[in-house]
């Protein structure tokens, strides 16, 4: 299925200016290992996003015990955001709660 990837590309640009570039060449441990090419990264990221959307299988990874509660809240918020406008308010509530708990974890 063909998807409009403009919102996904916009999200990637926002992540990149905030120092998170998941489609950059890396060693798998978060260290960038090659030259950066934002447009190429966006292209790769959008292709992967489209594949995940078509398969309904999004890779999340393995949770960290100390941040498991905020992680679960974020995942459930994401599910609510997929439910259309009816889930937006509750999704936002869960995201705010997750941020609050994560702030506490990072500050301790």
Secondary structure, 3 states (H helix, E strand, C coil): CCCCCHHHHHHHHHHHHCCCCCCCCECCCCCECCCCCHHHHHHHHHHHHHHHHHHCCCCCCCCCHHHHHHHHHHHHHHHHHCCCHHHHHHHHHHHHHHHHHHHHHHHC
